[in-house]
């Protein structure tokens, strides 16, 4: 059989090189995200959006009536086709 020493050494070199590249990439990414967080303005909720009530009616479960009607119609049509 062929000597596996050089093949294992090459595989280890490629593995270590890949790990170093990934580590460096992630380190640079973390640094850039942290830097962006320092310079980017923080989002402040506007008072007009927060106090404006919704124009559509919402039932006590938080689901809009149009969505309930669409789901009910789909279930009714499915049951009618399968019966």
C-alpha positions in Angstrom: 0.0 0.0 0.0 1.0 3.6 -0.5 2.3 5.7 2.3 -0.5 7.6 4.0 1.7 10.1 5.8 1.8 12.8 3.2 -1.9 12.5 2.5 -2.8 12.8 6.2 -0.4 15.8 6.5 -2.1 17.5 3.5 -5.5 16.8 4.8 -4.6 18.3 8.2 -3.1 21.3 6.6 -6.2 21.9 4.5 -8.4 21.4 7.6 -6.4 23.9 9.7 -6.3 26.4 6.9 -10.1 26.2 6.6 -10.7 26.6 10.3 -8.4 29.6 10.4 -10.2 31.2 7.5 -13.6 30.7 9.1 -12.4 32.0 12.4 -10.9 35.1 10.8 -14.1 35.7 8.8 -16.3 35.3 11.8 -14.1 37.6 13.9 -14.2 40.3 11.3 -17.9 39.9 11.0 -18.4 40.3 14.7 -16.2 43.4 14.8 -18.0 45.0 11.9 -21.5 44.3 13.4 -20.3 45.8 16.7 -18.9 48.8 14.9 -22.2 49.2 12.9 -24.2 49.0 16.2 -22.2 51.9 17.6 -22.7 54.2 14.6 -26.2 53.3 13.5 -29.0 55.3 15.0 -31.3 53.5 17.3 -34.9 53.1 16.2 -37.2 55.2 18.2 -40.9 54.4 18.0 -42.9 57.3 16.7 -45.8 58.5 18.8 -48.2 58.8 15.9 -47.8 55.1 14.9 -47.9 53.8 18.5 -51.2 55.6 19.4 -53.0 55.1 16.1 -55.7 52.4 16.5 -56.2 49.8 13.7 -58.9 50.4 11.2 -60.0 46.8 11.0 -61.9 45.0 13.6 -60.1 42.4 15.6 -61.9 39.7 17.7 -60.8 38.8 21.2 -58.3 36.1 19.9 -56.4 38.7 17.9 -57.4 37.3 14.5 -59.0 39.6 11.9 -62.5 38.6 10.8 -61.4 38.5 7.1 -58.8 35.8 7.9 -61.4 33.8 9.9 -63.8 34.0 7.0 -61.1 32.9 4.5 -60.1 29.9 6.6 -63.7 28.9 7.2 -64.4 29.1 3.5 -61.3 27.0 2.7 -62.2 24.3 5.3 -65.8 24.2 4.0 -64.6 23.8 0.4 -62.1 21.1 1.4 -64.8 19.1 3.3 -67.3 19.4 0.4 -64.7 18.1 -2.1 -63.7 15.1 0.2 -67.3 14.1 1.0 
